[in-house]
């Protein structure tokens, strides 16, 4: 008997988070692919492809919708276009590897679907990470590092990729809820 696995991807050119849950929402795997040391979108896509091929075959895939507009203090047109290109490359890889077209979910809709409210002006990533940590609980130990310099020298902090993994976890949970609601209707 095959299991149903759902994959969430928080696609970015610096670090792509992933999360896999089963049909009941139990965590199977979570992490990220560190891409900041690689040059060019194609090298990054090749690396992501190798990592995706090592994951269990998903039943469905959920990714964050591309940013569609500008906001003050946010990304430039160049960054938005680069991210959209990479999102398209990784989404196509999902099709190539598993013949599954990822479902895009707008980040605000994903948070609303899982019941996560972020107060206006607060750091969304911090709230998403806290939400993911509370849902996952002790079944996963979030990777940490020790600060080697600066005012926080010696402090133990979460690895930067944890926020990308948490975003992917949010996306896959929202995607599964959306999928279930469409079956019921």
Buried (B, 14 or more C-beta within 10 A) or exposed (E): EEEEBBBBBBBBBBBBBBBBBBBEEEBBBBBBBBBEEBEEBEEBBEBBBEBBEEBEEBBBBBBBBBBEEEEEEEEEEEEBEBBBBBBBBBBBBBEEBBEBEBBBBBBEEBBEBBEBEBEEEEEBBEBBBEBBBEBBEEEBEBEEEEEEEEEEEEEEEBBBBBBBBBBBBBBBBBBBBBBEEEEEE
